[in-house]
Amino acid sequence: MMYLSSREGHLRIIILETENLEEIRKGHCARTPDGAILIAWTPDPEWLAERILASKGDSGLIAAAIDEAAKRPQQPLRPSHDPRHYNL
């Protein structure tokens, strides 16, 4: 992984290598060296979004949902929607 950040920290660029992608698809999250960004993958984003909303920001519940979501079967692409912002 290559991780670049502007001096002000407003822009961050993460460049993943093939090995990073393979590990992410196995259900292992990638984390930036400073721990500020966690990169995960799910084949079922709608299920995961519901679990994150239901967690009410509980980081333990979110982490468990991310772990479980990586093991779920692939779902069809859902329609796009407006972004939602939540403070965790």
C-alpha positions in Angstrom: 0.0 0.0 0.0 1.1 3.5 -0.8 -0.4 6.2 1.4 0.1 9.9 0.6 -1.3 12.8 2.5 -1.2 16.6 1.8 0.5 18.7 4.4 -2.9 20.0 5.6 -4.3 16.5 5.7 -7.3 17.4 3.5 -6.3 15.1 0.7 -5.3 11.5 1.2 -4.5 9.0 -1.6 -4.3 5.3 -1.0 -2.9 3.1 -3.7 -3.5 -0.6 -3.2 -1.4 -3.4 -4.5 -2.8 -6.7 -5.8 -2.0 -8.5 -2.5 -3.9 -5.8 -0.6 -7.0 -6.4 -2.8 -6.7 -10.2 -2.4 -6.6 -9.9 1.4 -9.5 -7.5 1.4 -11.6 -9.9 -0.6 -10.8 -12.7 2.0 -12.4 -10.5 4.6 -9.2 -8.9 6.0 -9.4 -5.1 6.3 -6.6 -2.9 5.2 -5.5 -0.1 7.5 -3.4 2.9 6.6 -0.1 3.2 8.6 -1.5 6.0 10.7 -4.6 4.1 11.5 -6.8 6.9 10.2 -8.4 4.9 7.4 -9.8 1.4 7.3 -10.5 -0.2 3.9 -13.1 -3.0 3.8 -15.2 -4.8 1.1 -18.6 -6.3 1.1 -20.6 -8.2 -1.6 -23.8 -7.1 0.1 -23.6 -3.3 0.7 -27.3 -2.9 1.5 -27.2 -5.5 4.3 -24.1 -3.8 5.8 -25.6 -0.3 5.5 -28.7 -1.5 7.5 -26.4 -3.0 10.2 -24.3 0.2 10.4 -27.4 2.4 10.8 -28.8 0.0 13.5 -25.5 0.2 15.4 -26.1 3.8 16.5 -22.4 4.4 16.1 -21.2 1.5 18.3 -17.8 0.7 16.9 -17.8 -2.9 18.1 -21.1 -3.6 16.4 -19.9 -1.9 13.2 -16.6 -4.0 13.2 -18.6 -7.2 13.7 -21.0 -6.3 10.9 -18.0 -5.5 8.6 -16.5 -8.9 9.4 -19.8 -10.7 8.8 -20.6 -8.8 5.6 -17.4 -10.0 3.9 -18.8 -13.5 4.2 -22.2 -12.8 2.7 -23.1 -13.9 -0.9 -22.8 -11.4 -3.7 -25.9 -9.3 -4.3 -26.9 -7.5 -7.4 -25.8 -3.9 -7.8 -28.2 -1.6 -6.0 -29.4 1.7 -7.4 -27.3 4.7 -6.5 -28.7 7.1 -3.9 -27.8 10.4 -2.3 -24.9 10.1 0.2 -25.8 10.0 3.9 -23.4 11.4 6.5 -23.2 10.0 10.0 -20.8 10.9 12.8 -19.4 7.8 14.4 
